[in-house]
């Protein structure tokens, strides 16, 4: 029998926990890794190779060598567009998975739908949630399979992009002295490549060792990305600042390795069961029939977003949320908006009560368990799934330092201070994440200068405006590869990217085959798309009444239309994927202008 939930008490508790974490500076509370912090950005994995600057021309320049760039490059090659150049600041392909090699790093969406182009490359994920080394190797596999290493530029950052109207091409300038041109430019820089540090007073004063999780220092900790034990921490006191998805994955490994581990928490993550397991090759052989991954992608999206599906192929924490909501909806006598919202809320309350009960069942110390409980709706922050994180707090020498929403007070030469108490540490590890809610051009490191010199930052001063999240009026032959204003399927970003890449490849191929020099979205089509987006319900992720996090721009309430524009197709992700497939298959490309 389901326990009765006191909703009013939960409302009050959620508001109290949110309010104590609200602060006026939003994302400005974090520090960029520039100037005195620039050394945190060094590439510890691949030596930089000297080369001559490029001064040539390519058909398509693809900025970003992570999933977005790789799937777009792959789709272009499949379409017969051979002259493609990928550019990335890393020393190899991989994007997020190139930089994030911390202990325990793995995907938190099932490998079979998360890792793109599995069927095309013939790879079977070794486990339901693949670890980082396997995902990084898969990125390299895609690069090799599609010949994307040919002409790629690594350890190279684009600094400037300018449209040349007279010649219908883009000029690209990089930090390596390159100045080359491209007829088309695609941009897949992603949100998880610019690390940030918490703006804690005294952060520069610490005299011990420190690093960001995206630049894990195995020379200091011992071990390696493949999981070898960190054998140099047995006599060390280590402080981890942050308890998001990264910390949830690396804390169990640190707990086993350190003499003393202090985990500094401002807001606890919700941590549900992951239930990872190896892939059974015989089972995989049965399911991996032609078209299998597309079927799985469509099934995951349908189940998770309320579409029609006879079965749940993936069966994970993400689809569990949706299964619960559907069960509640089936109990309704009428489908009014109010009752549908209540069904969603009831299922969420029940799920979060289960997640909090799991903390009590796993964590032995009662006060530690109390502080590890997440008091917000599950989709207010990125849901986490793990089978060892909560257990790590039962390991002797592992200590949770809860700051009651205030964050770390300051850092000294010798440690970390919370509520007036200093915790001495030999090493501070910043699990503080990446810039997600900052302006696109800030994260990209360049600002497009389009038709008549118009800057993308100026066009988007009041928020993103696109068609399909891909095309921007005033910026011909330039394409974005990202989820917002398209499907906006946040639970499985790669599905968005593969569909965007396929759309871009079809458009580029059409332009080349018909001798068009330019393609651009009309102002009317862009305006109509934005109007359509704003007619929808917005997003369930990170609403203003949620506890602060990157889903809601750290709780900033004053962004107006800008925050509402980071949404997706009003009818949902499944409907968007069906719509965009029909749109590109028609060869009419409604809303775009092709010019000779």
C-alpha positions as CSV (number, residue, x, y, z in Angstrom):
1,X,0.0,0.0,0.0
2,X,1.4,3.4,-1.0
3,X,2.1,5.7,2.0
4,X,0.1,8.9,2.2
5,X,2.3,11.9,1.2
6,X,1.8,15.2,3.0
7,X,2.0,17.5,-0.1
8,X,1.8,20.7,1.8
9,X,4.7,19.7,4.0
10,X,6.7,18.8,0.9
11,X,5.9,22.1,-0.8
12,X,7.2,24.0,2.3
13,X,10.3,21.9,2.6
14,X,11.1,22.3,-1.1
15,X,10.6,26.1,-0.9
16,X,12.8,26.3,2.3
17,X,15.6,24.4,0.7
18,X,15.4,26.4,-2.5
19,X,15.3,29.8,-0.8
20,X,18.3,29.2,1.4
21,X,20.3,28.5,-1.8
22,X,19.1,31.5,-3.9
23,X,21.7,34.1,-4.6
24,X,21.6,37.2,-6.9
25,X,24.8,36.5,-8.9
26,X,23.6,33.3,-10.7
27,X,26.3,32.0,-13.0
28,X,28.5,34.9,-12.1
29,X,29.4,33.1,-8.8
30,X,31.8,30.9,-10.8
31,X,35.2,31.8,-12.1
32,X,36.5,31.3,-15.6
33,X,39.7,29.4,-16.0
34,X,41.7,32.3,-17.5
35,X,44.6,34.4,-16.3
36,X,45.7,33.1,-13.0
37,X,43.7,29.9,-13.4
38,X,44.7,29.2,-17.0
39,X,47.0,26.4,-15.9
40,X,44.0,24.3,-15.0
41,X,43.2,24.1,-18.8
42,X,46.4,22.4,-19.8
43,X,45.9,19.2,-21.8
44,X,47.5,16.4,-19.7
45,X,46.7,13.7,-22.2
46,X,48.2,14.6,-25.6
47,X,51.4,16.6,-26.5
48,X,50.8,19.6,-28.7
49,X,52.4,19.1,-32.1
50,X,53.7,22.1,-34.0
51,X,52.4,22.6,-37.6
52,X,52.3,25.2,-40.3
53,X,49.2,27.5,-40.3
54,X,46.5,26.5,-42.8
55,X,45.6,29.0,-45.6
56,X,43.4,26.8,-47.8
57,X,39.7,26.3,-48.5
58,X,37.3,23.4,-47.5
59,X,33.7,22.7,-48.3
60,X,32.6,22.2,-44.7
61,X,34.4,23.3,-41.5
62,X,33.1,21.5,-38.4
63,X,33.9,23.2,-35.2
64,X,34.0,20.6,-32.3
65,X,35.3,17.1,-32.2
66,X,32.9,15.6,-29.7
67,X,29.7,13.8,-30.5
68,X,28.2,16.8,-32.3
69,X,31.1,17.3,-34.7
70,X,31.6,13.6,-35.2
71,X,28.0,12.7,-36.1
72,X,27.7,15.7,-38.3
73,X,31.0,14.8,-40.1
74,X,29.8,11.2,-40.4
75,X,26.4,12.2,-41.9
76,X,28.2,14.5,-44.4
77,X,30.5,11.7,-45.4
78,X,27.6,9.3,-45.8
79,X,25.9,12.0,-48.0
80,X,29.0,12.0,-50.2
81,X,30.5,15.3,-49.0
82,X,34.2,14.4,-48.7
83,X,35.9,17.8,-48.1
84,X,35.2,18.1,-44.4
85,X,37.5,19.5,-41.7
86,X,37.0,19.0,-38.0
87,X,38.6,21.5,-35.6
88,X,38.9,21.0,-31.8
89,X,40.9,22.4,-29.0
90,X,41.6,18.9,-27.6
91,X,44.4,16.7,-28.8
92,X,42.0,14.1,-30.3
93,X,38.3,13.4,-30.9
94,X,36.0,12.9,-27.9
95,X,34.8,16.3,-26.7
96,X,33.5,15.8,-23.1
97,X,34.9,12.3,-23.1
98,X,38.3,13.5,-24.1
99,X,38.6,15.8,-21.1
100,X,36.6,13.8,-18.5
101,X,38.8,10.9,-17.6
102,X,38.3,11.0,-13.8
103,X,37.9,7.7,-11.9
104,X,34.5,6.2,-12.4
105,X,33.4,8.4,-15.3
106,X,30.6,6.8,-17.3
107,X,27.4,7.7,-19.2
108,X,24.2,7.9,-17.2
109,X,21.9,7.2,-20.1
110,X,22.1,3.6,-21.4
111,X,25.0,3.0,-23.8
112,X,22.7,1.5,-26.5
113,X,21.0,4.9,-27.0
114,X,23.7,7.2,-25.7
115,X,26.6,6.1,-27.9
116,X,25.9,7.3,-31.5
117,X,26.5,5.3,-34.7
118,X,26.9,2.0,-32.9
119,X,25.2,0.1,-35.8
120,X,27.2,1.9,-38.4
121,X,30.5,1.2,-36.8
122,X,29.6,-2.4,-35.6
123,X,30.3,-1.8,-31.9
124,X,28.7,-3.6,-29.0
125,X,28.9,-1.6,-25.8
126,X,30.5,-3.8,-23.1
127,X,28.0,-2.7,-20.4
128,X,24.7,-1.0,-20.0
129,X,26.4,2.2,-18.9
130,X,29.8,2.3,-20.6
131,X,32.8,3.8,-18.8
132,X,34.7,6.8,-20.2
133,X,37.6,4.9,-21.8
134,X,35.2,2.9,-24.0
135,X,33.2,6.0,-25.0
136,X,36.4,7.8,-25.8
137,X,37.6,4.9,-27.9
138,X,34.2,4.9,-29.7
139,X,34.7,8.5,-30.6
140,X,38.0,7.6,-32.2
141,X,36.3,4.6,-33.9
142,X,33.8,7.0,-35.5
143,X,36.7,9.3,-36.6
144,X,38.5,6.4,-38.2
145,X,35.5,4.8,-39.7
146,X,34.4,7.9,-41.6
147,X,37.9,9.2,-42.4
148,X,37.4,12.3,-40.2
149,X,41.1,12.3,-39.0
150,X,42.0,13.3,-42.6
151,X,42.5,17.1,-42.5
152,X,41.4,17.5,-38.9
153,X,43.0,20.2,-36.8
154,X,43.6,19.4,-33.1
155,X,44.8,21.6,-30.3
156,X,43.3,24.4,-32.3
157,X,40.7,27.0,-31.2
158,X,38.6,29.1,-33.5
159,X,38.9,32.7,-32.5
160,X,37.0,34.5,-35.3
161,X,34.4,33.7,-38.0
162,X,33.5,36.2,-40.6
163,X,31.1,36.0,-43.5
164,X,32.4,37.0,-46.9
165,X,29.3,38.0,-48.9
166,X,31.2,38.7,-52.1
167,X,32.5,35.1,-52.3
168,X,29.8,33.3,-50.3
169,X,32.1,31.7,-47.8
170,X,33.3,31.9,-44.2
171,X,36.7,33.1,-43.1
172,X,38.0,31.2,-40.0
173,X,40.9,32.4,-37.9
174,X,42.4,30.3,-35.1
175,X,44.9,30.5,-32.3
176,X,47.4,28.6,-34.4
177,X,47.7,31.4,-37.0
178,X,45.3,29.6,-39.4
179,X,43.2,31.7,-41.8
180,X,41.3,29.5,-44.2
181,X,37.8,29.6,-45.8
182,X,34.9,27.3,-45.9
183,X,31.7,27.3,-47.9
184,X,29.7,25.9,-44.9
185,X,30.4,26.0,-41.2
186,X,28.8,23.8,-38.6
187,X,29.2,24.5,-34.9
188,X,29.0,21.7,-32.3
189,X,31.0,23.1,-29.4
190,X,28.6,21.7,-26.8
191,X,28.0,23.0,-23.2
192,X,30.4,20.7,-21.3
193,X,33.9,21.8,-22.4
194,X,34.5,25.1,-20.5
195,X,35.3,24.2,-16.9
196,X,34.3,26.5,-14.1
197,X,35.6,27.0,-10.6
198,X,33.5,28.2,-7.6
199,X,34.2,31.8,-6.7
200,X,35.3,31.0,-3.2
201,X,37.3,33.6,-1.4
202,X,41.0,32.6,-1.0
203,X,40.9,30.0,-3.8
204,X,44.3,31.2,-5.0
205,X,45.9,30.9,-1.6
206,X,45.8,27.1,-1.2
207,X,49.4,25.8,-1.1
208,X,48.6,22.2,-1.5
209,X,47.8,20.4,-4.8
210,X,44.6,21.1,-6.7
211,X,42.9,20.4,-10.0
212,X,39.5,20.3,-11.8
213,X,38.0,16.9,-12.4
214,X,38.1,17.5,-16.2
215,X,41.9,17.6,-15.9
216,X,42.4,14.7,-13.5
217,X,46.0,14.6,-12.3
218,X,46.8,10.9,-12.2
219,X,50.5,11.8,-11.7
220,X,49.5,13.0,-8.3
221,X,46.7,10.5,-7.4
222,X,48.2,7.4,-9.0
223,X,45.9,5.1,-11.1
224,X,44.7,5.7,-14.6
225,X,41.4,6.3,-16.5
226,X,40.9,2.5,-17.0
227,X,40.3,2.0,-13.3
228,X,43.7,1.2,-11.8
229,X,43.7,2.0,-8.0
230,X,44.9,5.5,-7.0
231,X,47.8,4.2,-5.0
232,X,49.4,7.6,-4.1
233,X,46.6,8.8,-1.9
234,X,46.9,6.4,1.0
235,X,48.5,9.1,3.3
236,X,46.7,12.1,1.8
237,X,43.7,14.2,3.0
238,X,41.6,15.1,-0.1
239,X,38.8,17.6,-0.3
240,X,36.2,17.4,-3.1
241,X,34.1,20.5,-3.7
242,X,30.9,19.7,-5.5
243,X,28.3,16.8,-5.3
244,X,26.9,16.7,-8.8
245,X,27.1,13.9,-11.4
246,X,30.9,14.0,-11.5
247,X,31.4,13.7,-7.8
248,X,28.8,11.0,-7.6
249,X,31.0,9.0,-9.9
250,X,34.5,9.7,-8.6
251,X,33.8,9.9,-4.8
252,X,33.5,6.1,-4.4
253,X,37.0,5.6,-5.9
254,X,38.5,8.3,-3.8
255,X,36.9,6.9,-0.7
256,X,38.7,3.6,-1.3
257,X,42.0,5.4,-1.9
258,X,42.4,8.3,0.6
259,X,43.5,8.5,4.2
260,X,40.8,11.1,4.7
261,X,38.2,12.3,2.2
262,X,36.1,15.4,2.8
263,X,33.1,15.9,0.4
264,X,31.8,19.4,0.5
265,X,28.2,19.7,-0.3
266,X,26.0,22.7,-1.1
267,X,23.1,20.8,-2.5
268,X,22.7,17.0,-2.5
269,X,22.0,15.2,-5.7
270,X,19.2,12.8,-6.1
271,X,20.9,9.4,-6.5
272,X,18.7,6.5,-7.7
273,X,19.7,2.9,-8.5
274,X,21.9,2.5,-11.6
275,X,22.0,-1.3,-11.8
276,X,24.8,-1.5,-14.3
277,X,25.7,-4.9,-15.8
278,X,27.8,-6.4,-18.6
279,X,26.3,-6.8,-22.0
280,X,25.4,-10.4,-22.9
281,X,26.8,-11.0,-26.4
282,X,24.1,-13.6,-27.2
283,X,21.4,-11.1,-26.2
284,X,23.0,-8.4,-28.2
285,X,23.2,-10.6,-31.3
286,X,19.4,-11.2,-31.0
287,X,18.5,-7.5,-30.8
288,X,21.2,-6.1,-33.2
289,X,19.2,-6.7,-36.4
290,X,19.3,-4.0,-39.2
291,X,18.0,-0.7,-37.9
292,X,18.2,-1.8,-34.2
293,X,19.7,1.4,-32.8
294,X,17.2,3.7,-34.5
295,X,14.4,1.5,-33.0
296,X,16.0,1.8,-29.6
297,X,16.4,5.6,-29.9
298,X,12.7,6.0,-30.9
299,X,11.5,3.6,-28.2
300,X,13.5,5.4,-25.5
301,X,12.2,8.8,-26.6
302,X,8.6,7.5,-26.9
303,X,8.6,5.9,-23.5
304,X,10.4,8.8,-21.8
305,X,8.3,11.6,-23.3
306,X,4.9,10.0,-23.1
307,X,4.6,8.6,-26.6
308,X,3.0,5.3,-27.6
309,X,5.3,2.2,-27.0
310,X,4.2,-1.3,-26.3
311,X,7.4,-2.1,-24.4
312,X,10.3,-0.3,-22.7
313,X,13.4,-1.6,-24.3
314,X,15.9,0.4,-22.2
315,X,14.3,0.0,-18.7
316,X,16.4,2.6,-16.8
317,X,15.9,5.4,-14.4
318,X,14.9,7.8,-17.1
319,X,12.1,5.7,-18.5
320,X,11.0,4.8,-14.9
321,X,10.0,8.4,-14.4
322,X,7.7,8.2,-17.5
323,X,6.3,4.8,-16.6
324,X,5.2,6.1,-13.3
325,X,3.5,9.1,-14.9
326,X,1.6,7.0,-17.4
327,X,0.4,4.7,-14.6
328,X,-1.0,7.7,-12.8
329,X,-2.7,9.0,-16.0
330,X,-4.4,5.7,-16.6
331,X,-6.1,6.0,-13.2
332,X,-7.7,9.4,-14.2
333,X,-11.4,9.6,-14.9
334,X,-10.8,12.6,-17.2
335,X,-7.8,14.1,-18.9
336,X,-7.9,17.8,-17.9
337,X,-4.7,19.8,-17.8
338,X,-5.1,20.2,-14.0
339,X,-5.4,16.4,-13.5
340,X,-2.5,15.6,-15.8
341,X,-0.3,18.0,-13.9
342,X,-1.4,16.5,-10.6
343,X,-0.6,13.0,-12.0
344,X,2.9,14.1,-12.9
345,X,3.4,15.7,-9.5
346,X,2.1,12.7,-7.6
347,X,4.4,10.3,-9.4
348,X,7.3,12.7,-8.8
349,X,6.6,13.0,-5.1
350,X,6.4,9.2,-4.7
351,X,9.7,8.7,-6.6
352,X,11.6,11.3,-4.6
353,X,10.3,9.8,-1.4
354,X,11.7,6.4,-2.6
355,X,15.0,8.0,-3.4
356,X,15.2,9.6,0.1
357,X,14.2,6.3,1.7
358,X,17.1,4.7,-0.2
359,X,19.5,7.0,1.5
360,X,18.2,5.8,4.9
361,X,18.5,2.2,3.8
362,X,22.1,2.6,2.6
363,X,23.9,5.2,4.7
364,X,24.7,3.9,8.2
365,X,25.2,7.3,10.0
366,X,21.8,8.9,10.6
367,X,22.9,12.5,10.4
368,X,24.9,11.9,7.3
369,X,21.9,10.2,5.7
370,X,19.7,13.2,6.6
371,X,22.0,15.6,4.9
372,X,22.3,13.5,1.7
373,X,18.6,13.7,1.0
374,X,17.5,15.8,-2.0
375,X,14.5,18.1,-1.3
376,X,13.3,19.0,-4.7
377,X,11.5,17.5,-7.7
378,X,13.6,14.9,-9.6
379,X,13.9,17.0,-12.8
380,X,14.9,20.2,-10.9
381,X,18.5,19.0,-11.2
382,X,20.2,16.4,-13.4
383,X,19.1,13.0,-11.9
384,X,21.9,10.8,-10.9
385,X,22.1,7.0,-10.8
386,X,24.7,5.1,-9.0
387,X,25.2,2.0,-6.9
388,X,28.3,3.0,-4.9
389,X,28.0,6.7,-4.1
390,X,25.8,6.5,-1.0
391,X,27.8,3.5,0.1
392,X,31.0,5.5,0.0
393,X,29.9,7.4,3.1
394,X,30.0,4.2,5.1
395,X,33.8,3.9,4.4
396,X,35.9,4.9,7.4
397,X,37.7,8.2,6.7
398,X,35.0,9.5,4.3
399,X,33.2,12.6,5.6
400,X,30.3,14.6,4.3
401,X,30.7,18.3,5.0
402,X,27.3,19.7,4.4
403,X,27.2,23.5,4.1
404,X,23.4,23.8,4.5
405,X,23.1,25.5,1.1
406,X,25.7,28.2,1.8
407,X,28.7,26.7,0.0
408,X,32.3,26.7,1.2
409,X,33.1,29.9,3.2
410,X,36.7,30.3,2.1
411,X,39.9,28.4,1.2
412,X,43.1,28.9,3.2
413,X,46.7,28.0,2.5
414,X,46.1,24.7,4.2
415,X,42.5,23.7,3.8
416,X,38.8,24.5,3.3
417,X,36.6,26.5,5.7
418,X,32.9,25.8,6.4
419,X,30.9,27.5,9.1
420,X,34.1,28.8,10.7
421,X,35.8,25.3,10.9
422,X,38.9,24.6,8.8
423,X,39.3,21.1,7.2
424,X,42.9,20.6,6.5
425,X,43.7,19.1,3.1
426,X,46.7,18.0,1.0
427,X,44.7,18.2,-2.2
428,X,41.5,20.0,-3.3
429,X,39.6,18.6,-6.3
430,X,37.0,20.8,-7.9
431,X,34.0,18.9,-9.1
432,X,32.4,22.2,-10.0
433,X,31.2,21.4,-13.6
434,X,31.1,23.4,-16.7
435,X,29.7,26.6,-18.1
436,X,26.2,25.7,-19.2
437,X,24.0,28.7,-18.7
438,X,26.4,31.3,-20.0
439,X,26.0,32.9,-23.5
440,X,26.8,30.7,-26.5
441,X,29.5,33.0,-27.9
442,X,31.3,33.1,-24.5
443,X,31.4,29.3,-24.3
444,X,32.4,29.0,-28.0
445,X,35.3,31.4,-27.7
446,X,34.3,33.3,-30.9
447,X,31.5,35.5,-32.1
448,X,30.2,35.0,-35.6
449,X,30.2,38.1,-37.8
450,X,27.5,37.4,-40.3
451,X,25.8,39.3,-43.1
452,X,26.6,43.1,-43.0
453,X,28.9,42.4,-40.0
454,X,26.0,41.5,-37.6
455,X,27.3,39.7,-34.5
456,X,25.6,36.5,-33.2
457,X,25.9,37.9,-29.6
458,X,23.9,41.0,-30.8
459,X,21.2,38.9,-32.5
460,X,20.8,36.8,-29.4
461,X,21.1,39.6,-26.8
462,X,17.5,38.8,-25.8
463,X,17.8,35.1,-26.3
464,X,18.4,32.4,-28.9
465,X,16.4,32.7,-32.1
466,X,16.6,29.9,-34.7
467,X,14.8,27.6,-37.0
468,X,14.9,24.1,-35.7
469,X,17.8,25.1,-33.4
470,X,20.0,24.9,-36.5
471,X,19.6,28.0,-38.7
472,X,20.0,31.6,-37.7
473,X,18.8,34.5,-40.0
474,X,21.6,36.7,-41.1
475,X,24.2,33.9,-40.9
476,X,24.1,32.0,-44.2
477,X,25.8,28.6,-44.6
478,X,26.2,28.3,-40.8
479,X,24.6,25.5,-38.8
480,X,24.3,24.8,-35.1
481,X,24.3,21.3,-33.7
482,X,22.6,21.3,-30.3
483,X,19.2,20.4,-28.7
484,X,17.6,23.7,-27.8
485,X,14.7,24.9,-30.0
486,X,14.6,21.4,-31.6
487,X,13.7,18.2,-29.8
488,X,15.4,19.5,-26.6
489,X,15.7,15.9,-25.4
490,X,17.9,16.6,-22.4
491,X,17.9,13.0,-21.2
492,X,19.7,11.8,-24.3
493,X,21.6,14.7,-26.0
494,X,23.2,12.5,-28.7
495,X,19.8,11.7,-30.2
496,X,19.3,15.4,-30.8
497,X,22.8,15.6,-32.3
498,X,22.5,12.7,-34.7
499,X,19.2,14.1,-36.1
500,X,20.7,17.6,-36.4
501,X,23.7,16.2,-38.2
502,X,21.5,14.3,-40.6
503,X,19.5,17.4,-41.4
504,X,22.6,19.5,-42.0
505,X,24.1,16.9,-44.3
506,X,20.9,16.7,-46.4
507,X,20.8,20.5,-46.8
508,X,24.5,20.8,-47.7
509,X,24.2,18.0,-50.2
510,X,21.2,19.6,-51.8
511,X,23.0,22.9,-52.1
512,X,26.1,21.3,-53.7
513,X,24.1,19.1,-56.1
514,X,22.1,22.1,-57.3
515,X,24.9,24.6,-57.5
516,X,23.7,26.8,-54.7
517,X,26.3,29.0,-53.1
518,X,24.2,30.0,-50.1
519,X,21.4,28.7,-47.9
520,X,19.8,30.9,-45.2
521,X,16.6,30.8,-43.1
522,X,14.2,33.6,-43.8
523,X,13.4,36.1,-41.0
524,X,9.7,35.1,-41.3
525,X,10.4,31.4,-40.9
526,X,12.7,32.1,-37.9
527,X,10.0,34.3,-36.2
528,X,7.3,31.8,-36.9
529,X,9.4,29.0,-35.3
530,X,10.1,31.0,-32.2
531,X,6.4,31.9,-31.9
532,X,5.6,28.2,-32.1
533,X,8.1,27.4,-29.4
534,X,6.6,30.0,-27.1
535,X,3.1,28.6,-27.6
536,X,4.1,25.5,-25.7
537,X,4.3,24.6,-22.0
538,X,7.9,25.5,-21.6
539,X,10.1,22.9,-19.9
540,X,9.7,20.7,-16.8
541,X,13.4,21.0,-16.2
542,X,14.7,23.5,-13.7
543,X,11.7,25.8,-13.4
544,X,12.2,29.0,-11.3
545,X,10.7,27.3,-8.2
546,X,13.4,24.6,-8.3
547,X,16.5,24.7,-6.2
548,X,19.3,26.5,-8.0
549,X,21.4,24.6,-10.5
550,X,22.4,24.8,-14.2
551,X,19.0,23.7,-15.3
552,X,17.6,27.0,-14.2
553,X,20.6,29.3,-14.5
554,X,21.4,28.9,-10.8
555,X,18.0,30.2,-9.8
556,X,18.2,33.6,-11.6
557,X,14.6,34.9,-11.8
558,X,15.3,38.0,-14.0
559,X,16.1,36.5,-17.4
560,X,12.6,36.9,-18.9
561,X,12.2,35.7,-22.5
562,X,15.8,34.5,-22.6
563,X,15.1,31.5,-20.3
564,X,11.9,30.7,-22.1
565,X,13.6,30.4,-25.4
566,X,15.7,27.5,-24.3
567,X,12.9,25.1,-25.0
568,X,11.8,22.6,-27.6
569,X,9.0,21.6,-30.0
570,X,5.7,22.1,-28.1
571,X,4.4,18.7,-29.0
572,X,7.5,17.0,-27.6
573,X,10.7,15.3,-28.7
574,X,9.0,12.4,-30.5
575,X,6.8,14.7,-32.6
576,X,9.8,16.9,-33.4
577,X,11.9,14.0,-34.7
578,X,8.9,12.9,-36.9
579,X,8.4,16.5,-38.1
580,X,12.1,17.1,-39.0
581,X,12.4,13.8,-40.8
582,X,9.4,14.7,-43.0
583,X,10.7,18.3,-43.4
584,X,14.1,17.2,-44.7
585,X,12.7,14.3,-46.7
586,X,10.4,16.6,-48.7
587,X,13.3,18.4,-50.3
588,X,11.2,21.6,-50.1
589,X,13.2,22.8,-47.0
590,X,10.4,25.2,-46.1
591,X,11.7,28.3,-44.5
592,X,15.1,28.2,-46.2
593,X,16.3,30.3,-49.1
594,X,18.9,28.8,-51.5
595,X,20.8,31.3,-53.6
596,X,23.2,30.8,-56.5
